[in-house]
Every structure is written in C-alpha cells, then in structure tokens.
C-alpha cells in the first residue's frame, strides 16, 4: 500500500503518525513542498503528484495560512486540486492542522482567523472517543475551519472544530504527529517569539511536550488505527 505524505516544510515531519502507517503496512513517499532555505519566503513552485495511484494521502501542518496565497505561494492551488481529486476518487485523506484546513477548503468549506491562538496541550470535547480521543493533543494554530458541506464534526473546543469527517477523509486541527524534536524546531524557526507574544513560556511548552511524548505517541497510534479501520476503510462514496 502506498501513502503520499505532504510535508510542507523542513520543520514538521510525519513523526509517530508516519511510524504507525509503516507498521500498518504502508510504504511512505514523503514530499517536501518548501525547502529549508525558502522557509521565510515560501512562494515557490511545486508539482504535486497525481491523486491516483495512492492508497492514502496525508497532508501535514505548516506555519502559513491556507487562504493567504500572497504569503503561502502559488503551490497551494496545486495541493487543493490534489486533495479535491483524491476525495472524488475515494482516496482517503488525513489532514493535520494546515492539512485539515487545506482539506476543508478543497471540499467547499473555508478557513478564517481563530478568535485566539492555541499553542500548547489541550483536551477536546469528542463525540466518539474511540475515533477521536480527548487528548491532550498538541496545538499550534491561528486559524480555524468552517466545515465543508456534508462534513460531520467529531470534536471541538471553545475555539474551533477540532476534528471532522467527510467520506473516507479525516481532518484534525491538532498535531498527533508531534514530538519534542519537532517542537524544538518550531521554537528555533520563529516559534519562541510567537510563544512570548501570546503569553506562552517556550521552555515550559517544551518540557510539557517531553513529559507527554510517550502518551502522545500512544494517542497518535490509536488515532491512526481508528482512521484506517473506521474512516479510510469505509466504502468509497
């Protein structure tokens, strides 16, 4: 089974989500959209693979806004087209944070600025704990999804929808793939200043991530299993 993983920058990698997919028999092809030397100027061109030929597509997080094409660059249109086509073909998509926002947009929803930023570990209210556990889940976002027509909201908090399902695809606003290593990369690439601007202690954030890393990996494992068995494994259409 072939899984395409869209890694938008050098900071965020598939982490325990990718590891569990491999354990479940998937051969991962990871593509990086924005190279490290263009991290602060992401207006690059990128040719996304065709949607067919994949058994699964994972779209990871990114530090930009889906709706701000001037900042994010012309490549976003290609990703939206890929996700839209995948959904049409019945290829399951797992969208994570920015990836969930891209999935939302591709399927007819929209994305807007959140009433406040969420940075840190947060529990969510869930309608189906066996599919979307309560967490805590790691969050780092400034935007939120207005869900596409027909989507089922699965989890939420006071800020935004935290998970939704549409057909064989699942979007989650939080980061099940997070590790302490990734958080360090966030902090080194502008995240420290963002934390301080929003009243978050970056040292405490990293320490809490290190303390919760084992639990986070277990939560990610359960989420991937539930996604594969109950969402991606559903009958297409």
Secondary structure by P-SEA (a helix, b strand, c coil): cbbbbbbcccccccaaaaaaaaaaccbbbbbbcccccccccccbbbbbcccccccbbbbbbcccccccccccccaaaaaaaaaaaaaaaccbbbbccaaaaaaaaaacccccccccccccbbbbbcccccccccccccccccccccccccccccccccccccccccccbbbbcccccccaaaaaaaaaaaaaaaaaaacccaaaaaaaaaaaaaaaaaaaaaaaaaaaccccccccc
